[in-house]
Amino acid sequence: MNKTDYIFGLRAIIEAIESGKSIDKVLVKKDLNGDLSRELFGKMKEYGIVSQRVPVEKLNRITMKNHQGAVALLSPVEYSKLENLVPLFYEEGRNPFVVILDGLTDTRNFGAIARTAECAGADAIIIPERGSVSVTPDAVKTSAGALLHIPVCRVRSVLDAVRFLRDSGYRIVGATEKTDCGYNQIDYTVPVGIVMGSEDTGISNDVLRACDALGAIPILGHIGSLNVSVAAGVMMYEVVRQRGGAASGK
């Protein structure tokens, strides 16, 4: 890991948070305690920063310097706030199109989806704070730099994000084999959010139930499903096709 990708030490991380540094998450030693650590946890809660308890050996692999039991991993991008983007898209006269990733965990799939989303003219990508991929240097590299050009929103709850988008006039379409409706039988000419699920279990049941429509991609061979990044590409370019080659109002 490059030195510019992380900050170590309790006070240094607290100061980085207060100064507005874009922090992906903070790795914290499992048994860390004390006044300064409590101050750090308070700051992380205040600013909505994700933390992860890890063995000290993991921190030592990142740096052997005096990390004091905490290392902050920096994000290459500034995450966007969904509640700010949604009205902005309408104000700019766009017909918005966003991609929602429900529990995706593979960085390479994330990068591939982001690359296709940027090429297809998607307006934003939405990911959850926990149990999911995030924007790391590896993800940026895999995306061929696309993650530097498309807004990424990190939300506490995908279900809440879906409900917010529905209330804001979006049609939410889940890509799943758990339907008889073909993905190309759905109207994508309205403001739309495409939901893609995790590599192993797909879209969570709560989010599936919250979707306005479910679309299946036909599988004609012996393998039961497509790679999620390929499936996402099929879905996104159906949006492009139905909109006559213009995926958004940009």
C-alpha positions, -999 to 999 in steps of 0.1 A, spaced: 0 0 0 13 35 -9 20 59 20 -4 84 5 -33 59 8 -35 59 46 -30 79 78 -20 63 111 -21 74 147 -51 84 168 -46 122 169 -36 123 132 -68 105 122 -89 127 144 -74 158 128 -78 143 93 -115 137 100 -120 172 113 -102 187 82 -125 170 58 -102 143 44 -121 117 24 -117 86 45 -129 52 32 -128 35 66 -107 33 98 -91 0 108 -90 -3 146 -72 -28 168 -96 -52 184 -89 -42 220 -83 -5 215 -95 16 244 -87 48 262 -97 85 262 -82 93 228 -97 62 212 -131 72 225 -126 107 210 -118 90 177 -149 68 178 -170 99 186 -156 117 156 -162 87 133 -198 85 145 -203 123 140 -190 122 105 -205 89 95 -171 71 89 -171 33 89 -147 15 113 -136 -21 113 -120 -40 142 -90 -60 131 -60 -79 146 -30 -58 153 -11 -79 128 -32 -64 100 -22 -29 110 14 -39 112 13 -52 77 2 -17 66 28 2 87 53 -8 114 54 28 127 36 38 159 0 35 146 -14 34 181 -39 8 171 -56 27 142 -50 32 105 -73 53 83 -76 42 47 -81 72 24 -106 72 -5 -93 84 -39 -127 103 -44 -151 124 -24 -183 105 -18 -215 123 -29 -246 126 -8 -276 110 -25 -300 136 -10 -280 164 -27 -277 147 -61 -313 138 -66 -327 174 -67 -296 185 -86 -302 161 -115 -338 174 -118 -326 210 -116 -302 203 -145 -330 189 -166 -317 154 -167 -337 122 -171 -316 105 -143 -303 70 -144 -285 55 -114 -269 21 -106 -275 6 -71 -252 -21 -59 -267 -42 -31 -239 -59 -13 -213 -63 -41 -180 -74 -26 -156 -80 -55 -134 -50 -64 -129 -62 -100 -166 -64 -105 -171 -30 -90 -145 -15 -113 -160 -32 -144 -195 -20 -135 -183 16 -129 -165 16 -162 -196 5 -180 -218 29 -161 -196 58 -170 -196 47 -207 -234 43 -206 -239 78 -192 -252 68 -158 -255 97 -134 -243 80 -102 -235 47 -85 -249 39 -50 -232 15 -26 -239 7 11 -214 17 38 -210 -18 52 -205 -53 37 -197 -39 3 -170 -27 -20 -158 9 -17 -138 33 -38 -102 22 -33 -71 28 -55 -75 -8 -69 -111 -2 -77 -102 31 -96 -75 12 -115 -99 -16 -124 -125 9 -136 -99 25 -160 -104 57 -141 -142 58 -145 -146 61 -107 -129 95 -109 -156 107 -133 -189 93 -119 -204 103 -86 -205 75 -60 -229 77 -31 -223 56 0 -255 51 20 -263 35 53 -291 15 39 -297 4 3 -334 -2 12 -338 34 25 -320 47 -6 -344 28 -28 -374 42 -10 -360 77 -12 -355 73 -50 -390 59 -54 -404 89 -35 -384 112 -57 -400 98 -89 -376 70 -99 -387 36 -112 -365 10 -94 -357 -21 -114 -341 -51 -99 -320 -75 -120 -329 -110 -109 -338 -144 -122 -367 -146 -97 -392 -133 -122 -408 -143 -155 -405 -107 -168 -377 -101 -193 -354 -72 -185 -363 -57 -219 -400 -57 -212 -396 -28 -187 -398 9 -195 -365 26 -187 -374 60 -204 -384 75 -170 -360 83 -142 -347 49 -132 -325 31 -108 -310 -3 -117 -304 -26 -87 -277 -53 -90 -272 -78 -62 -242 -94 -46 -221 -121 -64 -234 -150 -43 -269 -142 -30 -282 -115 -54 -304 -87 -43 -316 -89 -7 -353 -99 -2 -362 -65 14 -348 -46 -15 -364 -70 -40 -398 -63 -25 -392 -26 -26 -385 -26 -64 -411 -13 -88 -402 -40 -114 -380 -71 -116 -363 -81 -149 -346 -113 -158 -318 -117 -184 -324 -149 -204 -299 -177 -198 -298 -201 -227 -267 -222 -218 -258 -246 -191 -244 -220 -166 -270 -207 -143 -262 -170 -142 -240 -143 -157 -212 -125 -139 -227 -95 -121 -206 -70 -141 -217 -85 -174 -254 -86 -163 -251 -49 -152 -238 -40 -186 -268 -57 -203 -292 -38 -181 -275 -5 -185 -273 -7 -222 -310 -15 -224 -315 19 -208 -293 34 -235 -312 16 -262 -346 26 -250 -335 62 -247 -323 63 -282 -286 63 -273 -288 90 -246 -288 74 -212 -295 106 -193 -303 142 -199 -267 152 -199 
